[in-house]
């Protein structure tokens, strides 16, 4: 089980995440919704330790993730893979190498860097990467540069890279915010597949309530850093949305889309494994 105990993050006078308590069983798919600035991304980044909490703890299987350092922290980031809105692929590298980058955290630091620079991967790792690409109908793109792919294809490559880490948890930070509806469906189908078939815990930030209701076992609604709703999709009715956000469901989604277009999340530089 993944547990968040009083998780809080302050940036100066602003409290981005405010005393969040959640217990997420293994294998659950959780959709986190909220307007831009609600604290969704900060919450995921604290789970992965890309952002340090001001207060509170993250526990996984009883282990205090917030206390991990050095090699133990690198192992946690391997177990807890992160998928970003802007894909975070190395655009000049081919698709296969981008997927294989997911194996770097399984090597010591310097050896991992050398493996990426000189494409020093084992036959077994290459077979794992090809299998992952084939699973999501991408094997034909294996030798193409990442920047030749569509957005939906790039996000599926990012999912393949995450799977090469052999994680227990996948965090997806607005994975479909940059995609058209058709590609968004393909990516959400892929995340649902790894949740159902691989038994991985998936936490994903989403703007569309219908998407969260359709794909997720549980929805967490945030507002101003706080959890305002936590329950099954059927209980997040239009009336409850108005109660939480003060607008209709359609208005909520329009505002969320406008915010996403106005403030797209930049890709994190480097070979980020998260």
C-alpha positions, -999 to +999 in steps of 0.1 A: +000+000+000+010+036-008+003+059+021+004+097+023+004+110+058-002+147+063+017+155+031+022+192+028+043+215+005+048+252+009+065+275-015+071+307+005+037+319+017+018+296-007+007+262+004+005+241-027-004+208-010-022+210+024-022+181+048-031+153+024-039+119+038-045+090+013-041+052+014-039+036-020-039-002-022-016-020-047-032-023-081-056+006-079-060+032-107-066+066-092-075+098-111-066+131-095-086+160-107-086+198-101-080+231-117-046+244-125-028+252-093-048+228-072-017+209-062-020+178-083+014+179-099+032+188-067+015+159-050+028+134-075+063+149-075+064+146-037+055+109-040+085+104-064+107+128-043+113+151-072+098+177-048+105+175-011+076+178+013+075+205+039+057+182+063+043+147+063+055+113+051+051+090+021+052+053+029+052+023+006+048-011+021+055+005+055+088+019+043+093+057+049+100+070+014+106+105+026+136+093+047+154+076+017+187+089+005+214+079-020+211+044-035+179+037-016+162+069-031+174+058-066+158+024-061+125+041-050+125+062-082+130+030-101+100+014-084+079+046-088+081+056-125+069+089-137+053+099-170+053+136-179+029+158-199+056+167-224+069+131-227+105+138-216+120+117-245+155+124-258+143+137-292+176+131-311+178+094-300+159+065-316+128+051-300+144+019-289+172+037-270+146+060-254+128+029-241+161+013-229+169+044-209+144+029-184+171+004-175+196+030-164+186+031-127+194-006-126+231+003-130+255+023-108+256+060-117+286+062-140+279+029-157+244+041-164+256+072-180+280+053-202+253+028-211+231+057-224+260+074-243+272+043-260+240+023-261+255-005-240+225-026-233+223-064-231+204-086-255+179-094-228+172-057-222+168-051-259+143-079-261+124-064-232+123-031-250+111-046-283+084-066-264+072-034-247+070-015-280+052-044-297+027-044-269+016-009-278+019-012-316+052+008-318+077-018-328+078-005-364+091+028-350+120+013-330+148+028-351+131+062-358+142+093-340+117+102-312+110+136-327+095+120-358+066+105-338+032+120-331+024+131-296+004+100-288+032+078-300+057+096-279+036+093-248+033+055-254+071+053-258+073+071-224+050+044-210+073+017-225+103+034-209+085+034-176+078-003-179+115-010-185+121+003-150+100-027-138+081-004-114+054-011-088+038+023-091+033+046-122+027+083-117+013+101-148+014+139-146-013+151-170-003+125-196-030+135-221-032+172-217-012+178-248-030+153-270-061+153-293-090+131-282-080+101-304-045+100-291-057+107-255-078+076-257-049+055-270-027+067-241-054+061-214-061+027-228-024+019-225-023+031-189-054+011-181-038-020-197-007-019-175-029-013-145-051-043-153-027-067-169+005-059-149-013-051-116+006-018-113-007+010-091-014+040-114-020+076-102-028+100-129-037+137-130-065+145-154-086+175-165-116+156-180-140+142-154-155+118-180-120+103-186-114+099-149-148+083-144-143+059-174-108+047-166-102+051-128-113+029-099-112+060-076-112+097-080-095+123-058-106+159-063-083+187-051-089+223-046-063+248-033-040+219-022-067+201-002-085+168-010-122+178-013-135+144-026-121+109-024-143+080-036-156+059-065-164+076-098-202+071-094-202+093-064-186+123-081-219+136-095-224+169-113-239+182-081-209+173-061-186+190-087-206+222-084-204+219-046-166+216-047-157+240-075-187+264-076-192+258-113-210+233-135-191+203-148-188+218-183-175+250-169-150+231-148-136+213-178-135+244-200-115+263-173-092+233-169-085+231-206-079+268-209-054+267-181-036+237-196-032+254-230-020+286-213+005+269-190+018+237-206+042+218-184+078+220-197+098+189-203+123+182-176+158+184-190+181+154-192+176+117-191+149+119-164+138+085-152+117+097-123 
